[in-house]
Amino acid sequence: MSGTQTLAGRFEAHRRHLQAVAYRMLGSLAEAEDAVQEAWLRLSRTDAAGEADGIGNLGGWLTTVTGRICLDMLRARAARREEPMDDRPAAFVPDPLLRPLPHDDPEQEALHADAVGLALLVVLETLEPAERLAFVLHDMFAVPFDDIAPVVERSPAATRQLASRARRRVRAATPAADPDLGRQKKVLEAFLAASREGDFDALLALLHPEVVLRADAGSVVRGAAATKLVHGARAVAEQAAMFSPFAHAARPALVNGAIGAVTVIEGRPLAVMGVTVADGRITGMYILADPQRLARLDLPA
């Protein structure tokens, strides 16, 4: 086996970890894959220059390199937002990670699902790129501040402050959630049943008074199904009632490790919804209905 093949094998051993880092940094599965591929290209160039053998901790090196690539991508994304033609929706919903929900032991299945929820990813979208990097690498992957500091071009102490500031914002903005998947499932099933039956009062009873709905339909969809940010139980219930004809096609699934639903009409994905449940009521709803992004998802059977 050649040296390049050996290095490729070592890289593949870290691929899943790097994908997890990039997904938390970018909230996009396609962009995360691009970042991981760029990390491999940089490792290949290092190998061609005869420097790969000097990397003592390949996993740590790849993690920080992937973080640096994601930081550059976030900064480029932020620059695009300042341009008039930027088409990123105001109610952006990150790409969901989907798994089928088994009937026998959903709690056990949740242990194997990706633990980062859509609610957290939405909050991460509000952070400055350097804050997001410091928080993700340190708080989620235990990368030392001394290793993160050169990436963000700050001292370790300043990098620690970046992570601390991000941590405070995450804690303040991330809604509390019931960790029991069985209880989550009962609430969602009751909500879907009320939607199918057009029971407005039942919908209201299942929604927290300050519930927030984020519906990301992309930049092309118009009309009632367009991208929107909706606050309050009555307004969200009105949205649910409006789309009640499609509720029969919604099936429960694991969405980023929590309960959610996938709606498919005549073989075509219409929407993926994740929900946050607390104290028996829905506090947050995250709906991806962008046809282009839905077409790229690996939907469960």
Order of alpha helices (4+ residues) and beta strands (2+ residues): alpha-alpha-alpha-beta-alpha-alpha-alpha-alpha-alpha-alpha-alpha-beta-beta-alpha-beta-beta-beta-beta-alpha
